Structure formats: C-alpha cells, structure tokens
Amino acid sequence: MIDGVSLQLFPGWKIGLTGANGSGKSSLFALLRGQLLPDRGDLEWPSGWTIAHVAQETPALPQAAVEYVLDGDAELRRIEADLIEAEAAHDGTRIAELHTRLQEIGAYAAKSRAQSLLDGLGFAPADAGRAVADFSGGWRMRLNLAQALMCRSDLLLLDEPTNHLDLDTVIWLEQWLRGYRGTLLLVSHDREFLDACVDHVAHIEQGQLTLYNGSYTDFERQRGERLAQRQALFERQQREIAHMEDYIRRFRAKATKARQAQSRIKALERMERISAAHADTPFSFSFRPAPAAPDPLLQIEKGATGYGEKNVLEDIELTLRPGERVGLLGRNGAGKSTLIKLLAGQIALTAGSRHEGRGLATGYFAQHQIETLRLEESPLQHMMRLDPSSREQDMRDYLGGFDFRGDGRDGRSVLATAPCGSFSGGEKSRLALALLIWQRPNLLLLDEPANHLDMEMRYALMCALQEYDGAMVLVSHDRALLRACCDRLLLVDGGRLRPFDGDLDDYRDWLAERRAKREGESADGALAGREARRAERAQTEAERRALLAARRPLVKEIEQIEKKLAGWMGEKKLLEARLADPALYGAGNGGSGTQLQELLKRQATLQGWIEEAECRWMALSERIEELERGVG
C-alpha cells in the first residue's frame, strides 16, 4: 500500500489516479471518503467541502429514477424538508428565507438538470418516471453515476465510471467532466478517456505516489524518461559497487591497503542503493494461427432479427471476408449486441438468409459468458476440460501469459490452480478471453472485451488483436482499442446497419450534431411547458412578495404591542405588590387615602390597556395566518 506520501492538490485540478491492481487506488478513495484513517500523517482539505462519489450498490427502490437522481443534491433535499416543516408551522419568515436559498442554488431548474443527466447517460425520456427497481444492474449503476454528478460537489471521486457505459455515453461523460468546476479524482483504464478529462496524473508504484503534470499521454512519456534515467543511474551504481567490491577483495588482506579497503567497506554500507527500473507487464500472449478461412466467411442478405415478435434490426446486408476488422458503432440499445449474437448464432434470423462459409470457426466473447465459468474449477482445469489432448505444461505456460501463474509452492500467486469463484471481474474476463483465444477462431466476435481489464491487460489485448490473422467484429467503448484494431466502421442506428463514412472523431461530431438537433426539437415542444412553469414561478414569487409586504406592517405593529405589553405588565406587577402591602391600609393612611385611590385607578387603567392590546395582538396574528394560508 501507500507509505510516506506527501501530495498537495489544488481546487479545480482534474487528476487521473493510476497504478497496478492492488497498488492502493481504492484505499486512497476510501481514505478520502472517511472510510479509512491514515496510519500516520495528516489528511486535510477545506472545511465545508462537499465530496461526491458513485455508490456501488442500488437497492430496489419504488422511487422514480429522476427523484433518485435529485437525491444527489443533499442541500436541495434538506431545504425541501425544512420548507415542509416551516409551512406546517406557518412560519412566514422561515418560508421566505428557504425560498431565497432555493433560488440561490438553482433549485427551480434542478429537475431539468436531473433529466438532462439521465438523457446524457442513455436513458429514454420515459425512463425518468420509472421506478429504480425496474432497471437492471448496469442501468442502476448509471443512476448512481447520475446521482453523483447531480451533487454540487467540490471534490468528485470516480472509480472506473465507464465500465457500464457504451461509447456514446463515454463521449458525453468526458464532455461533462471537462466542464466540471470542482476537483476531480478519476480512476480509469481507458487512456483516451483519461487524456480527454485530466490535467494531472497521480501514479502509485512500489508504495509511492508521484504526481505528473499533463494528460495521460504526457504521463507515459514523462514516466518513460524517468525510468530510463533511473535505469542509467542503477547501472552506473552497479558498476561502482562492482569496482569497490573488487578492490576490497584484492587488498583487504594486505597491511598497506587494509585501511583503504575498510574505508570502501564502510562506504558500501552507507551507500543508498538505487533499485532497477521496472516497467514490465505481467501479460504476454498471442493468438495461435487461425485455420484456413473460406471467402466469404459469413453473409447475411435482407436479414431481420429480434426477440419475440419485435424486430430490433431489419434489412441487414453484411458480408464478412477473411482478415476483415469491423468496429460497430451505435447508441446503447440500438442493436449492436443483438447483431453480434446473430453473427455468433446465438439468435436466429426472422427474415432473410444467412450463408456460412465451409470451415467457419467462430469465437464469441460477451460479458454474460463470464457467468458460464465453473466457479469451483481453476483456470488450469478449465483449459484441460477444453482441450484434454494438450500437454499440461503448455497450458500452464499459456495461462502464465494471462498472469495466471504458480501452484502455491513458490509462495507467490496460486491463480493457475485456484478456484475461479473468488476471482475479481477482471480476472474472470481474462480467463474467458484465454479460453476463447486457445480455440483458434477465424472469425472473432467481441462484445466489450475490455470491461474490467486494467491498462496493461488492455494494451496486451490490443497488441494480440493487431497480430491476429483472422476476421474480427468488435464492440467497445475503448476508443484506443477501436482505433488500433478496426479497419472499417459500421453504424447500427434506427433499426438499420449501414457503413459509417469517417473515423471516431467524425463519430463524436456526428453524435454532437444529433444531440443538438434532438435538443432543438424537444425545446420547441417544451417551450409552452417552460413558459407555464416560468409564469407559475413568477406568480409564486409575486405572491411571496405581496405576503411580505402585507405582513411587514402587521409584524411591526405586533412587535410594538409586545413591547408595550411588557412595560404595562411589569408596572401592573409592581402596583399589585404595593397594593398587597398592609402598610398601605394602616391608620396613617386611613385605608382610603388619596394614594390608595390613585394606585387603584392606575391599576384599572393598565388592565384596560392590557386587555385592549391583547385583543389587537390576537387580531393581528389571525390576519397574518390568513395571509400565509392564502399564499400556501
């Protein structure tokens, strides 16, 4: 884990947090969220900062999705609760204060912001009113992300936010994060996403954290230069150590040189050793040569497919030839995964024809296939069941390229022989990919293969796919993978499949134009509603101002009455104390003297004033309550 780290971050910085799995990224996030305490040292940030993060679990709530997202603004929800209490207590002053604060935090546009977040994250307009419980796990994670973005935070912690997103949503999210005004700490294995979002990189390596200026690409260049310098210093020190040890060995026993030899021994003991630079990846694998492929491999003409009676895709015209590399683009739910399943033979055509070339060998990877792993079996057992005729050592060597190594006897990893039920999502994905690659397909169908894979495994997969000699169809939100491995792009949109004339930058621009057009069309339809809401808010504000104007003289008069009552009741209390004094009725006063008569007269006058003032106070209070009920 991290030890002896000093790090200072400034407001508005956007920092990418990188490091190998298990290096301490999640622990640092837990420390910032207060779930862990530092073993030593201090952790400080400005008082009053609001920290937002994405919840990892979402209960099956009956609450509407848009209301769940609004819960991300904790102050908004707190003010709304206080407003209900103030209205129940008919506390007009408090009501006015709360409405002022709501206006300051943009509360009247909060629902619109929440719906905009849902739209950006791929939800349909009708989804805003659906219960949270109606959504699947992946969509609930999107709701959690929307809730975190809804929070008006000073520090936003995002740990792999793109894992459950498609490419369209990833592009939208990076644009949103570029406009975020707070401080961002982001963990991601998507290098293009990092490049677009961060201006600093904090890298954890060997228990130390190093801060680099610039994008992720800048970080890779700077780290490479640092490793090269460190390796040069290491090699120079090793030469110096060898020279000193040789001197000691040669002259230690000679009386004339003993003192110099002892001096060099002490110098060696004091020397701060430089460790060798390490930038090795634990992953090293490649595809075995694919079998001879027919031409064409697969052809679909006038095809249609879907689920039940509903077609998702129609008029499919697709021909796949040997060595072709195709990337599929399209929004979430457009039908990319459906098309991949069709090509893999998982679902059938509802119309049209399908022609497979003789000798077609299909390899299909999708996230749900991870669930088909036998949790009680180890990676080695999976391999032996897949190919009983191969040598065990060959299988062990192959699994080692996916970082499944060891049998426990060397005290290191036991992943090669450990049951995979305890594996992480990334380890299960690596195993599923290893099993797929071993089978030597000549048509590779990959649906989000990079999900849950770290940066080094993604890079190793990209290198292997570049050298793969078969045909490939790829769906991925990792643009670096798409750019490096695909020669042509197809767009799935509106229930149709068509070529996309351009690259991924053109696709980003196409998405922006389409979003702008959709927002323009919806703006026309929503104009009347916005005008009505604006008029309603204006009327409410006018009523509030009228209430304040009408209450002000009444409240002022009540305050004056209360001051007078306090004085009169105090004087009356003193009078009553004097009237209760027996000396007032003594022989000297005659029991009916002038002083007694004056005191009794004053008492009656005060009592009359008090009763009249109390009646007026009650009337004024009732009038204020009537005004507040009228506004409510």
C-alpha positions in Angstrom: 0.0 0.0 0.0 0.9 3.7 0.0 3.6 4.8 2.5 5.3 8.1 3.3 3.4 10.1 0.6 3.2 13.9 0.5 0.7 15.2 -2.0 -0.9 18.6 -2.4 -3.8 19.1 -4.8 -5.4 22.4 -5.7 -9.1 23.3 -6.4 -10.2 22.8 -10.0 -7.5 20.2 -10.8 -8.5 17.1 -12.7 -6.3 14.2 -11.6 -6.1 10.7 -13.1 -5.1 8.2 -10.4 -3.2 5.2 -12.0 -1.4 2.2 -10.8 -1.4 -1.6 -10.9 -4.3 -3.6 -9.4 -3.8 -3.7 -5.7 -1.5 -0.7 -5.6 -3.8 1.3 -3.3 -6.1 3.3 -5.5 -9.3 2.1 -3.8 -7.7 2.5 -0.4 -6.9 6.2 -1.2 -10.5 6.7 -2.3 -11.7 5.1 1.0 -9.3 7.4 2.9 -10.8 10.5 1.2 -14.3 9.3 1.9 -13.5 8.8 5.6 -13.9 5.0 5.5 -10.2 4.6 6.4 -8.0 6.5 8.7 -4.3 7.2 7.9 -1.9 5.1 10.0 0.2 8.2 10.3 0.5 11.7 8.9 -2.3 14.2 8.2 -5.1 14.4 5.6 -6.6 17.9 5.3 -9.0 19.7 2.9 -11.0 22.9 3.1 -13.8 22.8 5.7 -17.2 22.7 4.2 -16.1 20.9 1.0 -18.8 18.5 -0.4 -17.4 15.2 -1.6 -19.3 13.1 -4.2 -18.8 9.5 -5.2 -20.6 6.8 -7.1 -22.4 4.3 -4.8 -21.6 0.7 -5.6 -25.0 -0.7 -4.8 -28.5 0.5 -5.5 -31.4 -1.1 -3.6 -34.6 -2.0 -5.5 -36.5 1.2 -4.7 -40.0 2.1 -5.8 -38.8 5.7 -6.1 -38.9 7.3 -9.6 -35.5 7.5 -11.4 -35.5 11.3 -11.6 -36.2 11.6 -7.9 -33.4 9.2 -7.1 -31.0 11.4 -9.1 -32.3 14.5 -7.4 -31.3 12.9 -4.0 -27.7 13.6 -5.1 -28.2 17.2 -4.2 -28.3 16.8 -0.4 -28.8 20.5 0.3 -31.8 20.7 -2.0 -33.5 17.8 -0.3 -32.7 19.3 3.1 -34.2 22.6 2.2 -37.3 20.9 0.8 -37.8 19.1 4.1 -37.3 22.3 6.1 -39.8 24.0 3.9 -42.5 21.4 4.6 -41.9 22.0 8.4 -41.9 25.8 8.0 -45.2 25.7 6.1 -46.7 23.4 8.7 -45.7 25.8 11.4 -46.9 28.8 9.3 -43.5 30.4 9.8 -43.6 33.0 7.1 -40.1 34.4 7.7 -38.5 31.0 7.5 -40.5 30.2 4.4 -39.2 33.3 2.7 -35.6 32.5 3.7 -35.8 29.0 2.3 -37.3 30.1 -1.0 -34.4 32.6 -1.3 -31.9 29.8 -0.7 -33.7 27.6 -3.2 -33.3 30.3 -5.8 -29.6 30.8 -5.0 -28.8 27.1 -5.6 -30.8 26.9 -8.8 -33.4 24.5 -7.3 -36.1 25.5 -9.8 -34.0 24.1 -12.6 -32.9 21.0 -10.6 -35.4 18.6 -12.1 -34.4 19.8 -15.6 -30.7 19.2 -14.8 -31.5 15.7 -13.5 -33.4 14.8 -16.6 -30.5 16.2 -18.7 -28.1 13.8 -16.8 -30.4 10.9 -17.5 -30.6 11.8 -21.2 -26.8 12.1 -21.4 -26.3 8.7 -19.7 -28.6 7.0 -22.3 -32.0 6.9 -20.6 -35.1 7.4 -22.7 -37.4 10.3 -21.7 -40.0 7.9 -20.4 -37.4 6.3 -18.0 -37.4 9.3 -15.8 -40.7 8.3 -14.2 -39.9 4.5 -13.9 -39.1 3.0 -10.5 -35.4 2.4 -9.7 -36.4 -1.3 -9.1 -37.4 -1.7 -12.7 -33.9 -1.2 -14.0 -31.2 -3.9 -14.4 -27.9 -3.8 -12.5 -26.0 -1.9 -15.2 -28.6 0.7 -15.6 -28.8 1.2 -11.8 -25.0 1.9 -11.9 -25.8 4.6 -14.4 -28.4 6.0 -12.0 -25.7 6.1 -9.3 -23.4 7.9 -11.6 -26.1 10.4 -12.4 -26.8 10.9 -8.7 -23.1 11.7 -8.1 -23.0 14.1 -11.0 -26.1 15.8 -9.6 -24.3 16.6 -6.4 -22.9 20.2 -6.4 -19.6 18.9 -5.2 -16.2 20.4 -4.5 -14.4 17.0 -4.9 -15.7 14.3 -7.3 -14.3 10.8 -6.9 -14.9 8.5 -9.9 -13.7 4.9 -9.9 -14.0 3.3 -13.3 -17.1 5.2 -14.3 -17.1 3.9 -17.9 -17.3 0.2 -17.1 -21.1 0.1 -17.6 -21.3 2.7 -20.4 -21.3 2.5 -24.2 -19.2 4.7 -26.5 -21.9 7.3 -26.9 -22.2 7.8 -23.2 -18.5 7.8 -22.6 -18.1 10.6 -25.1 -20.9 12.5 -23.3 -19.4 11.9 -19.9 -16.0 13.2 -20.9 -17.5 16.4 -22.2 -19.5 16.8 -18.9 -16.3 16.3 -16.9 -14.4 18.8 -18.9 -17.0 21.4 -17.8 -17.0 20.3 -14.2 -15.7 23.2 -12.0 -14.7 21.2 -8.9 -11.7 19.0 -8.3 -11.8 15.6 -10.0 -10.0 12.4 -8.9 -10.5 9.8 -11.6 -9.6 6.1 -11.9 -9.9 4.7 -15.4 -8.3 2.2 -17.6 -9.4 4.0 -20.8 -6.4 6.0 -22.0 -8.4 8.2 -24.4 -11.0 9.0 -21.7 -8.2 10.0 -19.3 -6.5 12.1 -22.0 -9.7 14.0 -22.5 -10.5 14.5 -18.8 -7.4 15.1 -16.7 -4.6 17.7 -16.5 -2.6 15.8 -13.9 -1.8 12.1 -13.2 -1.0 10.7 -9.8 0.8 7.3 -10.3 1.1 4.8 -7.5 4.1 2.4 -7.8 6.0 0.5 -5.2 4.1 2.2 -2.3 5.0 5.7 -3.6 2.8 8.2 -5.3 4.2 10.5 -7.9 2.4 13.5 -9.4 2.9 14.3 -13.1 1.6 17.4 -15.0 -0.4 17.0 -18.2 -2.5 14.3 -19.8 -2.2 10.5 -19.6 -0.1 10.6 -22.8 2.2 13.2 -21.2 2.5 11.0 -18.1 3.5 7.9 -20.1 6.2 10.0 -21.8 7.5 11.5 -18.6 7.4 8.2 -16.7 9.4 6.5 -19.6 12.0 9.2 -19.4 12.2 8.8 -15.6 12.5 5.0 -15.8 15.3 5.4 -18.4 17.2 7.8 -16.1 16.7 5.6 -13.1 17.9 2.6 -15.0 21.0 4.5 -16.2 21.7 5.5 -12.5 21.2 2.0 -11.4 23.6 0.6 -14.0 26.2 3.2 -13.1 25.9 2.5 -9.4 26.2 -1.3 -10.1 29.5 -0.6 -11.9 30.7 1.5 -9.0 29.8 -1.2 -6.5 31.5 -3.9 -8.5 34.6 -1.8 -8.7 34.7 -1.2 -4.9 33.9 -4.9 -4.1 36.8 -5.9 -6.5 39.2 -3.5 -4.7 38.1 -4.9 -1.2 38.5 -8.5 -2.4 42.0 -7.8 -3.8 43.5 -5.6 -1.0 41.6 -6.5 2.2 44.4 -8.9 3.4 47.3 -6.5 2.6 48.5 -4.5 5.5 49.4 -1.5 3.3 45.9 -1.3 1.8 43.8 -2.6 4.7 42.8 0.9 5.8 41.6 1.9 2.3 39.8 -1.4 2.0 37.9 -0.8 5.3 37.0 2.7 4.1 35.4 1.2 1.0 33.5 -1.4 3.1 32.0 1.4 5.2 31.2 3.4 2.0 29.4 0.4 0.6 27.4 0.1 3.9 26.4 3.8 3.8 25.5 3.8 0.1 21.8 4.3 -0.7 21.1 1.6 -3.2 19.2 2.5 -6.4 16.7 -0.2 -7.4 16.4 -1.2 -11.0 13.6 0.4 -13.0 10.6 -1.9 -13.6 8.0 -1.3 -16.3 7.4 -5.0 -17.1 3.8 -6.2 -17.9 2.6 -9.5 -16.4 0.7 -10.2 -19.7 2.2 -11.7 -22.8 0.1 -13.7 -25.1 -0.9 -14.0 -28.8 -3.4 -15.8 -31.0 -2.4 -19.1 -32.4 -2.6 -19.2 -36.2 -6.3 -19.3 -37.3 -7.4 -22.2 -39.5 -7.8 -21.7 -43.2 -10.8 -19.4 -43.8 -13.5 -19.6 -46.5 -14.3 -16.5 -48.6 -16.7 -15.1 -47.7 -16.8 -16.2 -44.0 -20.3 -15.2 -43.4 -23.0 -13.5 -45.5 -26.5 -12.1 -44.4 -28.9 -10.9 -47.1 -32.2 -9.0 -46.4 -31.9 -10.1 -42.8 -34.0 -9.2 -39.8 -33.7 -10.3 -36.2 -35.1 -9.5 -32.8 -36.8 -11.0 -29.8 -40.3 -12.4 -29.8 -42.4 -10.6 -32.3 -40.4 -7.4 -32.2 -37.6 -6.9 -34.7 -34.6 -5.0 -33.5 -32.8 -4.9 -36.8 -34.1 -5.1 -40.4 -32.8 -5.1 -43.9 -29.4 -6.4 -42.8 -26.9 -6.6 -45.6 -23.5 -7.8 -44.4 -20.6 -9.8 -45.8 -17.6 -10.7 -43.7 -14.4 -11.7 -45.5 -11.1 -13.2 -44.2 -8.9 -10.8 -42.3 -11.6 -8.0 -42.1 -11.7 -5.9 -39.0 -15.0 -4.3 -38.3 -16.0 -1.9 -35.5 -19.6 -1.5 -34.6 -20.9 1.9 -33.5 -24.3 3.0 -32.2 -26.0 4.1 -29.0 -26.9 1.8 -26.2 -29.9 -0.3 -27.1 -29.6 0.3 -30.9 -28.8 -3.4 -31.5 -25.0 -3.8 -31.6 -25.1 -6.7 -29.1 -28.1 -8.2 -31.0 -26.1 -8.1 -34.2 -23.1 -9.8 -32.5 -25.4 -12.5 -31.2 -26.8 -13.0 -34.6 -23.4 -13.4 -36.1 -22.4 -15.8 -33.4 -25.5 -18.0 -34.0 -27.0 -17.2 -30.5 -30.2 -15.9 -32.1 -31.8 -16.7 -35.5 -33.0 -14.6 -38.4 -36.7 -13.7 -38.5 -36.4 -12.9 -42.2 -33.7 -13.1 -44.9 -30.9 -15.6 -45.4 -27.6 -16.5 -43.8 -24.7 -18.2 -45.6 -21.7 -19.6 -43.6 -18.5 -20.5 -45.4 -17.3 -24.1 -45.1 -14.7 -24.2 -42.3 -16.0 -21.1 -40.4 -14.8 -21.2 -36.8 -16.4 -18.6 -34.6 -15.1 -17.3 -31.3 -17.6 -15.2 -29.3 -16.9 -13.1 -26.2 -19.6 -11.3 -24.3 -19.8 -10.2 -20.6 -22.5 -12.7 -19.8 -20.2 -15.6 -20.8 -18.2 -14.9 -17.7 -21.2 -16.3 -15.8 -20.7 -19.7 -17.6 -17.3 -20.3 -15.9 -17.4 -23.1 -13.4 -16.7 -21.4 -10.2 -15.3 -24.5 -8.5 -12.7 -25.1 -11.2 -9.3 -23.4 -11.6 -8.0 -21.8 -14.9 -5.9 -25.0 -15.4 -8.9 -27.2 -15.0 -10.9 -25.1 -17.5 -8.1 -25.5 -20.0 -7.8 -29.2 -19.5 -11.5 -29.7 -20.0 -11.4 -27.5 -23.1 -8.5 -29.4 -24.7 -7.7 -32.7 -23.0 -5.2 -33.7 -25.6 -2.7 -30.8 -24.9 0.2 -31.0 -22.5 -0.3 -29.6 -19.0 2.9 -27.6 -19.2 1.9 -26.0 -22.4 -1.3 -24.9 -20.8 0.5 -23.6 -17.8 2.8 -21.6 -20.0 -0.1 -20.2 -21.9 -2.1 -19.3 -18.8 1.0 -17.5 -17.5 0.7 -15.1 -20.3 -2.6 -14.0 -18.8 -1.0 -13.7 -15.4 -2.5 -17.0 -14.1 0.7 -18.4 -12.6 2.1 -20.7 -9.9 0.8 -23.7 -8.0 1.5 -22.3 -4.5 4.8 -24.0 -3.9 6.8 -20.8 -4.7 4.8 -18.7 -2.2 3.5 -16.5 -4.9 0.3 -16.4 -6.9 -1.9 -19.5 -6.9 -4.3 -18.3 -9.5 -3.4 -21.0 -12.0 -4.8 -23.7 -9.7 -7.2 -21.7 -7.6 -11.0 -22.0 -8.0 -12.1 -19.0 -10.0 -15.2 -18.4 -7.8 -13.0 -16.0 -5.8 -11.7 -14.1 -8.8 -12.4 -10.5 -9.5 -14.4 -9.4 -12.5 -11.2 -8.5 -14.4 -9.6 -11.9 -13.6 -12.7 -13.7 -14.8 -12.7 -11.7 -18.0 -9.0 -12.6 -18.6 -9.8 -16.3 -18.1 -12.8 -16.1 -20.6 -10.5 -14.4 -23.1 -7.8 -17.0 -22.6 -10.3 -19.9 -23.2 -11.6 -18.1 -26.3 -8.1 -17.4 -27.8 -7.0 -21.0 -27.3 -9.7 -22.3 -29.6 -8.1 -20.7 -32.8 -11.2 -19.0 -34.3 -11.0 -17.5 -37.8 -13.9 -15.1 -37.0 -13.6 -13.3 -33.7 -16.8 -11.6 -32.3 -16.0 -9.4 -29.3 -18.7 -7.5 -27.3 -17.0 -5.1 -24.8 -13.9 -7.3 -24.2 -12.1 -4.6 -22.3 -14.6 -4.2 -19.5 -12.9 -4.8 -16.1 -9.5 -5.1 -17.7 -6.7 -2.9 -16.4 -4.5 -0.7 -18.6 -1.7 -3.3 -19.1 -4.1 -6.1 -20.0 -5.9 -3.8 -22.4 -2.6 -3.0 -24.1 -1.6 -6.7 -24.3 -5.0 -7.5 -25.8 -4.7 -4.7 -28.3 -1.2 -6.0 -29.4 -2.6 -9.5 -29.7 -5.6 -8.4 -31.8 -3.3 -6.4 -34.1 -1.3 -9.6 -34.9 -4.4 -11.8 -35.1 -4.8 -13.0 -38.7 -8.5 -13.8 -38.7 -11.6 -11.6 -39.2 -13.0 -9.6 -36.3 -16.1 -7.8 -35.3 -15.7 -5.5 -32.3 -18.0 -3.6 -30.0 -16.1 -1.5 -27.4 -16.3 1.9 -25.7 -12.4 1.9 -25.6 -11.6 4.1 -28.5 -7.9 3.2 -28.3 -8.8 -0.4 -28.9 -11.2 0.5 -31.8 -8.6 2.8 -33.5 -5.8 0.3 -33.3 -7.7 -2.8 -34.3 -10.5 -1.9 -36.8 -10.2 -1.0 -40.5 -13.9 -0.2 -41.1 -16.8 1.1 -39.0 -20.5 0.1 -39.3 -23.2 2.1 -37.6 -26.3 0.5 -36.0 -29.0 3.1 -35.9 -32.7 3.3 -36.2 -33.0 -0.5 -36.7 -30.6 -0.5 -39.7 -27.0 -1.4 -40.3 -25.0 0.9 -42.6 -21.4 1.9 -43.3 -20.1 4.8 -41.3 -18.0 7.1 -43.5 -15.4 8.6 -41.2 -13.3 7.8 -38.1 -14.1 8.0 -34.4 -13.6 11.8 -34.3 -16.2 12.1 -37.0 -18.5 9.8 -35.0 -18.1 12.1 -32.0 -19.0 15.1 -34.1 -22.0 13.2 -35.6 -23.2 12.5 -32.0 -22.9 16.1 -31.1 -24.9 17.3 -34.1 -27.6 14.7 -33.5 -27.9 15.6 -29.8 -28.1 19.3 -30.7 -30.9 18.6 -33.2 -32.8 16.4 -30.7 -32.5 19.1 -28.0 -33.7 21.7 -30.5 -36.7 19.7 -31.4 -37.5 18.9 -27.8 -37.0 22.6 -26.9 -39.9 23.6 -29.3 -42.2 21.0 -27.7 -41.2 22.0 -24.2 -41.4 25.8 -24.8 -45.0 26.0 -23.7 -44.3 24.0 -20.6 -41.3 26.1 -19.7 -43.4 29.3 -20.2 -46.1 27.9 -18.0 -43.6 26.9 -15.3 -42.0 30.3 -15.6 -45.3 32.1 -15.2 -46.2 29.9 -12.2 -42.8 30.7 -10.6 -43.4 34.4 -11.3 -46.8 34.2 -9.8 -45.5 32.4 -6.7 -42.7 35.0 -6.3 -45.2 37.8 -6.7 -47.5 36.3 -4.1 -44.5 35.8 -1.8 -43.5 39.5 -2.2 -47.1 40.6 -1.6 -47.2 38.4 1.5 -44.0 40.0 2.8 -45.3 43.5 2.0 -48.6 42.8 3.8 -47.0 41.1 6.7 -44.4 43.7 7.4 -46.6 46.4 9.0 -48.6 43.8 10.9 -45.4 42.2 12.3 -44.1 45.7 13.1 -47.3 46.6 15.0 -47.2 43.2 16.9 -43.6 43.9 17.9 -44.7 47.4 19.2 -47.7 45.9 21.1 -45.4 43.3 22.7 -43.0 46.0 23.9 -45.9 48.0 25.4 -47.4 44.9 27.0 -44.1 44.0 28.6 -43.9 47.5 30.1 -47.5 47.6 31.2 -47.5 44.2 32.8 -44.3 45.0 34.6 -45.8 48.2 36.0 -49.0 46.3 36.9 -47.0 43.7 38.8 -45.3 46.4 40.9 -48.7 48.0 41.6 -50.1 44.7 42.8 -47.1 44.3 45.1 -47.7 47.7 46.6 -51.5 47.1 46.9 -50.7 43.9 48.8 -48.6 45.8 51.3 -50.6 46.0 54.7 -48.9 49.3 55.5 -50.9 51.0 52.7 -54.1 50.3 54.7 -52.7 51.4 58.1 -54.1 54.1 60.4 -51.8 56.6 59.0 -53.4 56.2 55.6 -56.9 55.7 56.7 -57.4 52.8 54.4 -59.0 55.1 51.8 -56.4 57.8 51.3 -55.6 59.6 48.1 -52.5 57.4 47.4 -54.6 54.2 47.6 -57.2 55.7 45.2 -54.5 56.7 42.7 -53.0 53.2 42.8 -56.3 51.5 42.2 -57.2 53.9 39.4 -53.8 53.3 37.8 -54.3 49.5 38.1 -57.7 49.7 36.3 -56.2 51.8 33.6 -53.3 49.4 33.0 -55.7 46.4 33.0 -57.8 48.1 30.3 -54.8 48.9 28.2 -53.5 45.3 28.5 -56.9 43.7 27.5 -57.2 46.1 24.6 -53.6 45.3 23.4 -54.1 41.6 23.8 -57.2 41.7 21.6 -55.4 43.7 19.0 -52.4 41.2 19.1 -54.8 38.3 18.6 -56.4 40.0 15.6 -53.1 40.8 14.0 -51.9 37.2 14.5 -55.0 35.8 12.9 -54.6 38.2 10.0 -51.0 37.1 9.4 -52.2 33.4 9.4 -54.9 34.2 6.9 -52.3 35.8 4.6 -49.9 32.8 4.8 -52.7 30.3 4.2 -53.8 32.3 1.1 -50.3 32.1 -0.4 -50.0 28.4 0.5 
